[in-house]
Amino acid sequence: MVNYKNNLKILAIIEVIIALLMAIPTIMSVVLKEQEALRGFIAAYVAILLFVAIAFIISHNSKGTTFQRRDGYLIVTLAWVIATAFSAIPLVISGSYENYSGAFFEIMSGFTTTGATVLEQTEHLPRSILFWRAQTNWIGGMGIIVLFVALLPTLGVNTTMLVNAETVGPTKDKLTPKTKNTALILWSIYLGFSVLQTALLRLGGLDLYDAMTITFSTMSTAGFSVKNGSIGSYNSAYIDVVVTLFMLLSATNFALHFKALTGRFSSVLKDGELRAYLGIWSVTTLLITAALAVTKTFPSLGQSLRYGAFQSASIMTTTGFSTTDYLLWPSFAQLLLFLLFFVGGSAGSTGGGIKVIRIATLFKMGRAQMKSRIHPRGVFQVRVGEQTIQRDLQISIATFFGVYIITGLVGSSIISLGGGDLATSISASFLCLGNIGVGFGQVGPTGNFGIFSPALLWFCSLLMLVGRLELFTVYVLFTGHFWRH
């Protein structure tokens, strides 16, 4: 039985954390004298206060002793939806967005680290609003629930269930026996990398505002930018290199970062997923660079490498930054970027998509099947690096891949009903599902989602949520089994 009262209390506490984090852009709006933005933040605080007050009144006598797995799925899904609903209020009340549908889409894109936008121009908006927009990237990167677990006592809740319902990837690495300590370590590493990247960007000549907003969107592999031309607006090879490096680091399993920081380098180097991840990016980068060089898309080989490495990292890690309009590149280079839509980052990272470990496992499963055709009585293990993929995990990965592709295709069909062309419909669906943020057609590097109707924006918001929570955390809520006692 779902413990509604206790769940409501937890959701209220999570919203309090979101409100505390919103204090930073609120103070900015005061200092910068952005009155319309301040009005929007105040409206959000009033709405949050009412929600929290009502939630605590209803749940004042709740007990957390009956917390079950289904409570975890419900809390995680609703936490993301409710956080988005309240966090979108400043965007529309300030007049920065035309309607609530667009504002909700934008913040869902932020929290899910998608980075897709309905805005054609961004630089005219209040700086405090853009900062909050980028900050939602950073909050969502490591996860709202992981932040909740890291900061607060358990409140009688099985935190492992909560974290497992939210964290991405087919494997869950517990760095310490206690889930709370694991969450603290993950957020500490995340914060440390964020400080380091901000410092490096400052050395590149950026002011603190630009450096922080870029870091928010890089570390979360999200892709929001305060500039109309994304990272390309800075026209700096140094900035491109720094951002490329941290996109790759952010989409690497954070358990490996922990191992590296604790001196277990041999374990990191032997990781099969890491090898596959870096291998895919390296090969793709070299092929794109070659295509750009042969067609003389850029004046020099160095520039071809710079733009090719950046864009392949941006798409594969599901960050969605751009430094140039890659729709003007040779079709071969564009095809390689599109194929990266179906790779994603590593398990246990801030990257979205299918995940490298799943892709590697599927290839190894195919290889094992071909061997079994030749040797029907043979027993062939599926291994990625030193990790043996057990049969039940193989089935889980194959099921996820099938449901993922079907979801993306159904999404493409629905978006096409709104008048989108083939390239736009397919890439819009899969970029939302994979939390990639930038695609092809009218949602390419120079386009945006403002072309879609409010109804399609709500649908795309659902796709982003489903993709960020890896399908089944959300889908299970729509089954009859979930609601039966």
N, C-alpha and C positions, 0 to 999 in steps of 0.2 A: 504493500500500500504506500502511495506517495505521501510523504510528510509535508503537506502544503505549507503549514505555518512555519516550520523550521526553514524550509526552502525560501519562503518570502523574507524571513529575517536575514538570511545569508545574502539574498539579492539586494536588500536594503543596505547592508554593510558594504557590499561591493560598490554600490552606487555612491556611498560616502567617500570611498577611496578615489573614485573618478572625480568627484566634486573637489576633493583636496588637490588633485593634480590640475584641475581647471583653474585653480587660484593663480597659477603662474601667468597665463595669458590675460586673466582678469586684471592683475596688477599692471601688466603691460599696457592694457587699454587705458588705465588711469594715468600712467606715466606719460604715454604718448598722446593723451587727450583725445582718444578715439571714442567719442560719446556714443555713437550708434553701436559700436562693438560692446561697450560697457553695458548698454541697455540689454543687449542680447545675453551677455553672461549673467546679469542679474536675473533675467527671466528664467534662465536655466536653473539657477540656484533656487529660485522660488518653487519651480516645478519639482526639483529633486527633494527639497525640504518637505513638500506636501506628500510626495511618494514615500519618503522614509518615515514620516510621522504616521501615516496611515498603515504602513507595513508593520511598524513596531506596535501599534495599537492592536492590530489583528493578531500578531504573533507573540504577544507579551507572555503568554503562558505555554509557549511551545517547548517541546523537548526533542533533543537531537538523538535519542537513543535508537530510533528506528530507521536511521539513514541507510538507504539501499542503492544499488547500482542505478536504478531508474531515476532516483533523486539526482544523481550525478549528471546524467544526461540532460535532465530537465533544467537544472541550475545552470549548467554551462551554456546551453543554447539560449535560455532566457537572459542570462547575464550579458551576452553579447548584443542581443536585440535591445534590451532596456538601456544599456550603456549608450548604444547608438542613438536611440530615440531621444534621450535627454541631451546628449552631446551635440546633436544637430540643431538644437534650439538657437544657440547664438548665431549660427550661420544665416538662418532665415529672418530672425528678429532684427539683426543688424542691417538687413537689406543686401547682404552680400550675395545671397542666392534668391532666385525669383520665387521659389515655392519650397514647401517642406519635402516634397518627393526628391527634388534635387539635393537638398541638404542632407536628407537621410542617406541617400545613395553615396554622397561624398564621404560622410563619416563612417558608414559601413565599409567603404573602400579603404578608409584610413585604418580602422581597427583590424580589418582582415588582412592588412598589408598588401592590398591590391594596387592602390595608387592610380586607379582610373578616375577620371574627373569629368564633370559636366561643364567645366569652365573653358571658355575659349581664351580668355585673358586672366591672369592672376595678379599681376603686379599692381593693379589699381585698388586691390582689396586692402582693408585694414591689416597692418602687420600682426596685430594680436590675433586676428582670426586665422591668418595663414600659419601663425605659430601653433595655434591650437590644432589646426588641421594636420600639421606635421607631427605634433606631439601624439596624436591618436595613432599614427604609424608606430611610433616608438613604444607606446603602451601595448599595442596589439602584437608587436613583434615577438616578445617573449611570452605573452599571454596574460589575459586579464585574471584568469583563475590562478595561474602560477604566482602572479603578484599578490593576490589575496592570501594564498597559502604562505608566501614568504613573509608577509607583514603581520599577520594576525594569528592568534591561537586557533586551535582546531574547532572550537565551539561545538564539540561533540560530533564533528563531521569526519567521515573517512576521507582524508585528503588525497589518498592514493587514487581512489575512485574519481575524484574531481579532476586531478591532474591528468590521469589516463584518458579521461573523456575529452580533454582539451588539447593535449600535446600531440604534435604531428609525427607521422612516421609509423612504420610497422613494428618498430622496436622501442621500448621504453627503458632508458638507462637511468638507474638509480645510482647517483654518485655516492650517496651515503645511505645507511639503513633507514634514516628518517626522511620522509618526503619533504617536510618543512626545510630541513637543512639542504636538501638537494635544490629546492626552489631558491633558497638564499644564495647558494653557490652560483646557480645559473644567472640570476639577476646581477650578482656581483661581477661576473665575467662580462656580461652584457654591458653593464655600466662602465667597467674599466675600458673596454674596447671603444665605447662611445666617447669617453673623455680623450682617449688617445687620438681617435680620428678627428675630433674637433680641434685638438691642438695642432695636428698636422695640416688641417685645412687653414687654420689661422696663419701658419707659417707660409702658406701659399698666397697670402694677401687678402683672404676673405675676412669680413667683419664677423663678430661673434654671432649675430643673428643668422647670417647666411650659413656659417659653419655649423651651427647647431641644427638648423632645419635640414641641411643636407645629411648630417649625421643621423638624425632621427629617421630619415627615409632610407638611408643606406643600411644601418645596423638592423633594421626591421625588414630589409629587402622589400621595401614598399614602393618608393618612387615618386611621392609627391615632391613638388618643387615650388619655390616662391618666385621662380622666374618663368616667363612665358616659353622660353626655349629650353627648359630643363637644364641639365648640366652643360649643354652646348652653349648656353648664354655666357658662360665664363670664359670660353675660348682659351682654355689653359691645359696644356699637356700634363702639367704637374697635378692639377685637380683631377683630371681623367684617371691618372695612374693611381692616386690615393683612393678614389672612389672605387675603381676596379678591384684593388686589393681588398678593401673592406667588404665589398659585395661578395667576393669569394670566401672571405673569412666568415661572414655572417651566415652563408648558406652551407657551412661545414658543421657537422655534428658538434654541438657544444660540449659533449662528453669528451671528445678528442681534445678540445681546447683545455679542458680540466686536466686530462692526462698529460698534455704537453707542459702545462704550468706546474705540475707536480713531478716533472722529470721522467715520465714514462714515454720517452720518445720512440722507442722501438715498437711499442704497442700502437702508436699513432701511425708509424710508417708501414706497418703490416695490415692496416685496416683496408679491407677490400673495397668498401664503398668509397672511401676517400680516393683510392687509386682510380677507380672508375670515374668518379666525379671530375677529378683533375684531368684525366685522360680525355674524356668527352669534350671538356672545355678547350683543352689544348689543340686537339685535332680539328675541332670546329673553327677555332680561331685561325689556325694555319690555312685551312681551306678557304675561309672567307677572305683572309688577307691576300691569298694567291689570286682569288677571283677579282678583288678590287685592284690589285696591282696589274694584272693582265689587261683589264679593261680600262686602265688609267683613270679610275674613278677619282683618285686623289693623286696629287703631283708626285708623291714619293712613296717608297716602300715603307718608310717609317710611319707616315701618316696612315697608310693602309692598315698597318699592324695596330696602331693606336686606336683607330675607330673600330676595327674588326674585333680586337680583344675586348674593348669596352662593351660593344653591343651584344656580343655573344655571352659575356658574363651577365649583362643586364637581363637578358631574356632567360637564360638558363637558371639563374638564381631567383627568377621571378621578381626582380626589383622593378623593372619597367622604366628606368631612366633612358634618356636618349641624348646623344651629342650631335646627331645629324639626322636627316631624313633618309632612313634606310630604304624607303620605298622607291628611291631613285637608284638604288644599287642594282647590280645584275640579278637576274631572276634566280640564278644558282645560289647566290649569297642569301637572298630572301628566303629561299626554300630551306636552307640550313637553319636560319633563325626560326622559321615556323616549326621545324622538327624539334627544336629545343623547347617549344611549348609543352611537349609531351615527355620531358625529362624532369625538370625541377631541381630543387636543392637536395641536400642530404637529410636523412631522418634525424630528428633531434636538433634541427637548425631552425632559423626563422624563415627559411625559404619555403615556398608553397609547391604546388604541382604534384605530379605522381610520385616523385622521389627517386633518386638514383638507385637506391637499394632494391626497389621494386623492378626497375628496368633491368638491372643487372641480373636479378633473380629470374625474370621472365626469359632472358636470353639463355641462362644456364638451364632452365627447365626445358626449353626447346632443344638444346643440345643433348640433354639426358634422354628426351623422347626419341631423338634420331638414333642414339646408341641402342636404345631398347628395341628399335625396329630390327637392328642387325643381330642383337643378342637378347632375344625375348625373355630368357630366364635370368639375365643379369640384373644386379641391383646397383643402381648408380646414384650416388649422392649429389645433391645440388649444393655447391659451396660458393660463397662469395668471399674471397680472401681466405681467412682462417675460420670463417663462420659457416657452419653447416646449417642450411635452411631446412627445418623439419617439414614433414608432409603437411601438417595442419597450417603452418605459416605459408607454405606454397599455395594451398587452396585459398587462404585469406587474401594473398597478394593477387592471384588470378581473378578472384571475385571482385576485389577493389578495382582492378584495371578495367574489367568488363563494365561494371556499374559506372565508373568514371566516364568511359567513352560514350556509353548510352546516354548518360546525363548531359554530356556536352553536345551530342547530336540532337537530342530533344530540345535542349536550350537553343541550338542554332535554328531549328525549325520554328520555334516560337518567336524568336527575334526576327526571322525573315518575314513573318506575318505582319510585322510592323513596317515593312517596306525596305528593309536593309538588303543590300546586294549580297551575293554569295560570300565574297571575301570578308565583308563586314560582319555578316551574321555568324559565320563560323568562328572567326577570330574573337568577336565580342563574347561569344558564349564560352569559349575555352580560356580566354584571358581572365574572365570573371571566375570561372571554376578553378583555374590554376593560380589565381591571385597574382597575375602577371602585370596587368595594368596598361600595357600598350600592345597594339596588335597591327592589323592590316586594314586596308580599305579606309573607311571613314573614321575608324578608331585607331589609326596609325599614329606615328609620332607628331603629326601636325593636326590631328583630329581630336575629337572628344565625344563623350556620351550625351552631350546636350542635344544631339540630333534625335534622341529617342523620346517617346511619350512618357508621361509619368507612370503609366501602367508597366511599361517595359523597364523603367528604372527600378521599380519595386521588384520585378522579377529578377533583374540582374543583381539586385541586393541580396536576394535569396540565394542565387548561384554563388556569390562571393562567400556568404556564410557557410553554405554547404561545403564548398571547397576548403575553406579555412579549417573547419572542424572535421574534415576528411569523411564526408558523406554520411556515414552511418550514425554518428552522434545526433545528427538532425533527422535523418530518415526514420530512425527508430521511433521518434515521437509521433509519426503518422501511421503507426501500426496498431491494430487492435490489441495485440498482446501487451503492449506497453501499459495501456490503461486498465487492463483487467487486474483485479485484486489477486 
